[in-house]
Amino acid sequence: MRNVQGGMIDPMLGRILRWISYVLPNFENFDVMGAAAHGRVIPGILIAQNTVYAALYCAIVLAVAMAIFSQRNLK
């Protein structure tokens, strides 16, 4: 979403897409298929960083969900 050409879309839509791109997870960080397909070693630090990124993202999403559902009367 961040790479959409500025002249192709409305500037307001570009700002909205940029904001959304910061909220959604960046799955490109997890793409190691090219390295694995060519027999390159995947660095341990990349695996650790991706694990921490995924854990933090899940924790934030769960915290937001808990905050939303704690205010609802589900009875």
C-alpha positions as CSV (number, residue, x, y, z in Angstrom):
1,M,0.0,0.0,0.0
2,R,2.9,2.3,0.7
3,N,4.2,1.9,-2.9
4,V,1.1,3.1,-4.7
5,Q,2.0,5.8,-7.2
6,G,0.9,9.2,-5.9
7,G,-0.3,10.5,-9.3
8,M,-2.6,7.5,-9.8
9,I,-4.9,8.0,-6.7
10,D,-6.4,10.8,-4.7
11,P,-4.0,12.3,-2.1
12,M,-6.5,11.7,0.7
13,L,-6.9,8.0,-0.3
14,G,-3.1,7.8,-0.4
15,R,-2.9,9.0,3.2
16,I,-5.6,6.6,4.3
17,L,-3.8,3.7,2.6
18,R,-0.5,4.7,4.3
19,W,-2.2,4.8,7.7
20,I,-3.7,1.3,7.1
21,S,-0.4,0.0,6.0
22,Y,1.0,0.8,9.5
23,V,-1.9,-0.9,11.2
24,L,-1.9,-4.2,9.2
25,P,1.0,-6.7,9.7
26,N,3.8,-6.6,7.2
27,F,3.9,-10.1,5.9
28,E,6.8,-9.3,3.6
29,N,9.1,-9.6,6.6
30,F,8.1,-13.3,6.9
31,D,8.9,-14.2,3.2
32,V,12.0,-16.3,3.2
33,M,10.9,-18.6,0.3
34,G,13.4,-17.1,-2.1
35,A,16.3,-17.7,0.2
36,A,15.2,-21.2,1.1
37,A,14.6,-22.1,-2.5
38,H,18.2,-21.1,-3.4
39,G,19.7,-22.9,-0.5
40,R,20.8,-19.8,1.4
41,V,20.9,-20.0,5.2
42,I,18.2,-18.0,6.9
43,P,19.8,-15.9,9.7
44,G,18.8,-16.8,13.2
45,I,18.3,-13.1,14.0
46,L,15.7,-12.8,11.3
47,I,13.8,-15.8,12.8
48,A,14.0,-14.2,16.2
49,Q,12.9,-10.8,14.9
50,N,10.0,-12.3,13.1
51,T,8.9,-14.3,16.1
52,V,9.0,-11.2,18.3
53,Y,7.2,-9.1,15.7
54,A,4.4,-11.8,15.4
55,A,4.1,-12.1,19.2
56,L,3.9,-8.4,19.7
57,Y,1.3,-8.0,17.0
58,C,-0.8,-10.8,18.4
59,A,-0.5,-9.3,21.9
60,I,-1.6,-5.9,20.7
61,V,-4.6,-7.3,18.7
62,L,-5.7,-9.5,21.7
63,A,-5.4,-6.5,24.1
64,V,-7.5,-4.4,21.8
65,A,-10.1,-7.2,21.5
66,M,-10.1,-7.6,25.3
67,A,-10.7,-3.9,25.8
68,I,-13.6,-3.9,23.3
69,F,-15.3,-7.0,24.7
70,S,-14.8,-6.2,28.3
71,Q,-17.1,-3.2,27.8
72,R,-19.9,-5.3,26.2
73,N,-22.7,-7.0,28.0
74,L,-22.7,-10.5,26.4
75,K,-25.5,-11.9,28.6
